Amino acid sequence: MASAPGLFITFEGGEGAGKSTQIRLLREHLDALGRSCVVTREPGGSPRAERIREHILSGAAKPLGPFAEALLFYAARRDHLDTVIRPALAAGQVVLCDRFSDSTRAYQGALGALDPELIRDLDRVVVGTTRPDVTLILDVPPSLGLARAARRRQDGAGDRFEAEPPSFHERLAEAFREIAAAEPERCVLIDGTGTVEEVAERIRSALEAGLPALSGAARDVA
Ligand code: T5A
């Protein structure tokens, strides 16, 4: 194990929770603090993982079931970790990642009924010690998130997961709250309602409270 500076911050939440918007604003804030950031996303974030993303979000993998989908997410995650996340952390950068393993726990685990033990095992093998330092979970009523996502998309057509029924999205929001409650030392539940600036302020306050070393922290990476 090599010791290297860097910070790994993940954003989680239901559809249209405002993650991408808040990542953009946090990046600007961190730039102003003099921290070099890498903004990335899952599924995807590297050329090979983006190919897997297309396959999953088109719905082509849905008939294969949650187990096969989870393996695809972890195949993409492995490449993303190896080619983007670990090199950035080793170079002392702040990695801001739109979704990570908690999405697999919520979508394929809580919603897809995949055995949590299996997800833990996949995570141990693929993620190892490269776990997020902080996870910001944006909490919005599902109807608000879906309306935001549809407005942004304009034609109103949802992807593989947006097309699921309202009960799916209610359970999803609950699953993310459960993850936040189970790991309070890593996860912060952020109220995602209100204006973009109000949410950004909540995020900055949470990070300042939990990560005083944000302007120069060090972490160990695998
Ligand atoms: N998935 C992913 C799994 O099932 N398992 C996994 O392991 C992983 C990693 C990814 C899908 O894959 C699933 C989960 C997802 O379904 P995606 O296309 O990347 O799909 O979609 P999402 O991650 O859900 O991201 P979205 O782009 O839909 O939502 P965001 O990023 O949360 O929201 P954002 O910032 O784009 O905002 C949406 C709209 O709302 C506006 C924005 O301007 C934008 O138009 N907005 C606000 N409007 C008013 N007030 C605010 N406070 C606003 N904040 C944003």
Residues whose N, C-alpha, C, O or C-beta is under 5 A from the ligand:
A	BS01	T5A	G14 E15 G16 A17 G18 K19 S20 T21 Q22 E42 P43 F73 R99 F100 S103 T104 Y107 R148 A149 R152 F161 G192 G194 T195 V196
